[in-house]
Amino acid sequence: MDVKHSLKGPQIYLSRSHPGLVKKLFELEVPELTDGTVEIKAIAREAGSRTKMTVYTEFENVDPVGSCVGNRGSRVQSVVNELDGEKIDVIPWSDEPEELIANVLSPAKVEDVFIVSDSDEEKAALVVVPDYQLSLAIGKEGQNVRLAAKVSGWKIDIKSHSQYYQDEDADGVYDEDMSYEDSADAEVVEVE
């Protein structure tokens, strides 16, 4: 966003692709965001196509997702209409990384989330999904997992149930030192 002063007065230049636009549009539609009852934790966006937004509240009796979606989807639909039909996923935020990663990969169902690395330099997780949900978890051209990684702040590797259990060691326990790239049959999606 930029404001330039000209002879005709100030001119505002606004980028419709900036995630801040989605945040401000929701603040106009959702009074709980304006008064601080509900908070937007993160937004990841591919403008014109899809947005993933995580929301949080400290109040037990307030549903943050329901507040943003509105009665019969009225609030989110107003924002979708303003963005020319862009799909918007409103997702509950969690401080637990496993739960957050499972949430942001919606609409795909997640079987397991394994934290591979949780350091300040790199946060990486391996996600196991049912075989029939692999393409949904990855998304069209990798869009779902790409946006999920951006909104969560985690590098996410996805494996199907059969790929994971094929690579699993004999004890039936996940080995964190296992190299995903060594598996010839595994289709691994890495998103940074």
C-alpha positions, 0 to 999 in steps of 0.5 A: 500500500502506498499513498502519493500526493499529486495535484489532484490530492492524495492517491492511494495505491493498494495491492489486491494480492497482499494478505493484509487486504483479506485481514482488513476485509474480515475486520469490516465483516466480523465485529469479534475481530475488531473488538479483539475477541477473535484474533487472526494468527496467520494468513497465507494467500495465493491471490485469486485462487485460495487463502488459508487463515488461522484464527484464535480466541482465548474465550471458551464460549466463542467459536473463532471459526464460526465467528469468521464464517458467520450465520450460514456463511454470510460473513465469509461469503461477503469477503469471497464476493469482494475477492471475486470468488477466491476460496477462503479456508478459516482454520482454528489455530493451535499452540500444539504443532501436531494439531496445527499442522493437521488443521491447516492441511484441511480439507484432507484428513490426517492420520499422524503428524511426526515432528522431525525438527523443532529448532529455530532454524528449521521446523519440519514435520512428516504427515501421514494421510490415508492413501485416498487423501494424498492428492487432496492433502497435496492439492492442485499443483501442490497448492494445499500443502504450500499454503499450509506450510506458509500459514503454519510456519512448518516445512511439511512432508506428506506421505500416504499411509502405505508409503509410510508403513513401507518405510517404517522400521521393523519395530513399528516405530517411526525412526527420525533418522530415516531418510525420506529420499532413499525410498525409491517408491515414495512420492514425497512433497517438500514445501519450504 
